């Protein structure tokens, strides 16, 4: 589809009510098995939800990407009441649940079909558009994204600090998965890290715990030996060649370790510093990175992280 046709489709969809998007997203999630069993991508698959207009004529069919573009535009430009109507339906988190389910599903499909989808292409674009929708929702109705659910305690990784409440946010879990996903666009990984960094320093220690729980979820789903493994790998391999991603990685690491909402006894902060050091982010590496980076923003986050490193040995010496 050319740019003109894409803009025309987005304009046509932008006037649709929230329940129109509910039906289309529900259709995609209902027929997700068709994606898994086929080799087609977002641009080729038509939504299996074809209604009729007031004259009894079949409505135009739209691709998944067209629907997501229209939804992103509507969430960004419509009133707060429109956004609320999309998010809440009959007292439940209907719109948000559909978006999160689609995002999780799309990441799953892209992973299982990695041999057939070596190019980022539409899979990457679909994830990116869905993430943009979630970013707008977080900007307009932040608390809606942090709705939590209780999870059964799982097997804890070695050396990680786990969330004592076992509470998690499905939306944050899906956003964190983007960081570890091999087919997600680097720009999407940057946005995901920026969103999670913001959550770390917003209002409550409970939010910080939800971010930690999201990375525990990533560890389980991606079969990582350690929490934050994919994040550190991204920072040390891809990020040096992508300025925004490099800044986003270091900003998140700095915020998640040095959040003002970590417990005042410093135990959690020390444990998180140890986690990242065991993954390779020790003082020697960070100082070398500091000398070689040209971004003032990245330099600021690296220096702030180094300045806040807690010398446990020195503290023990003082207490003795």
HUURWO-V878663 format. One record per backbone hydrogen bond with DSSP energy under -1.0 kcal/mol. CO is the residue of the C=O (numbers start at 0). NH is the residue of the N-H. E is the energy in kcal/mol with one decimal. If there is no record, write none. Layout:
CO:NH:E  CO:NH:E
This chain:
1:5:-2.3  2:6:-2.3  3:7:-2.2  4:8:-2.5  5:9:-2.4  6:10:-2.4  7:11:-2.2  8:12:-2.3  9:13:-1.9  12:15:-2.5  16:19:-1.2  16:20:-1.0  17:21:-1.9  18:22:-2.1  19:23:-1.8  20:24:-2.8  21:25:-2.6  22:26:-2.0  23:27:-2.1  24:28:-2.5  25:29:-2.4  26:30:-2.1  30:33:-1.4  31:35:-1.8  32:36:-2.3  40:43:-1.1  40:44:-1.8  46:48:-1.2  50:58:-3.1  52:55:-2.0  56:52:-2.9  61:46:-1.5  62:66:-2.1  63:67:-2.5  64:68:-2.4  65:69:-2.3  66:70:-2.5  67:71:-2.6  68:72:-2.1  69:73:-2.3  70:74:-2.9  71:75:-1.5  72:76:-1.8  73:77:-2.8  78:82:-2.0  79:83:-2.7  80:84:-2.2  81:85:-1.9  82:86:-2.5  83:87:-3.3  88:91:-1.4  91:88:-2.4  91:93:-2.4  92:96:-1.8  93:97:-2.2  94:98:-2.1  95:99:-2.8  96:100:-2.6  97:101:-2.3  98:102:-2.6  99:103:-2.7  100:104:-2.5  101:105:-3.1  102:106:-2.1  103:107:-2.0  104:108:-2.9  105:109:-2.2  106:110:-1.9  107:111:-2.6  108:112:-2.2  110:113:-1.4  112:116:-1.7  119:123:-2.6  120:124:-1.8  121:125:-3.0  122:126:-2.0  123:127:-2.2  124:128:-2.6  125:129:-2.1  126:130:-2.2  127:131:-2.1  128:132:-1.9  129:133:-2.0  130:134:-2.4  131:135:-2.1  132:136:-2.2  133:137:-2.5  134:138:-1.9  135:139:-1.7  136:140:-3.6  140:143:-1.2  141:144:-1.3  148:167:-2.2  162:165:-1.0  165:150:-2.3  167:148:-2.4  168:172:-2.7  169:173:-2.1  170:174:-2.2  171:175:-2.6  172:176:-1.7  184:188:-2.0  185:189:-2.1  186:190:-2.0  187:191:-2.6  188:192:-2.3  189:193:-2.2  190:194:-2.4  191:195:-2.3  192:196:-2.4  193:197:-1.8  194:198:-1.9  195:199:-1.8  198:201:-1.4  201:203:-3.5  203:207:-1.1  204:208:-2.0  205:209:-1.6  206:210:-1.6  207:211:-1.9  208:212:-2.5  209:213:-1.8  210:214:-1.7  211:215:-1.5  212:216:-2.0  213:217:-1.9  214:218:-2.0  215:219:-1.9  216:220:-2.7  217:221:-2.8  218:223:-2.0  225:228:-1.3  227:231:-2.4  228:232:-2.1  229:233:-2.4  230:234:-2.2  231:235:-2.2  232:236:-1.5  233:238:-2.8  237:240:-1.7  238:241:-2.2  241:245:-2.6  242:246:-2.3  243:247:-2.6  244:248:-2.6  245:249:-2.0  246:250:-2.6  247:251:-2.3  248:252:-2.5  249:253:-2.4  250:254:-2.6  251:255:-3.2  252:256:-1.7  253:257:-2.5  258:261:-1.7  262:265:-1.6  265:269:-2.5  266:270:-2.4  267:271:-2.5  268:272:-2.2  269:273:-2.2  270:274:-2.3  271:275:-2.2  272:276:-2.2  273:277:-2.6  275:280:-2.6  276:279:-1.5  279:281:-1.6  281:285:-2.3  282:286:-2.6  283:287:-1.8  284:288:-2.5  285:289:-2.4  286:290:-1.8  287:291:-1.5  288:292:-1.5  294:298:-2.4  295:299:-2.2  296:300:-2.0  297:301:-2.7  298:302:-2.7  299:303:-2.2  300:304:-2.2  301:305:-2.6  302:306:-2.6  303:307:-1.2  305:308:-1.2  309:311:-1.2  310:314:-2.0  311:315:-2.5  312:316:-2.1  313:317:-2.1  314:318:-2.2  315:319:-1.6
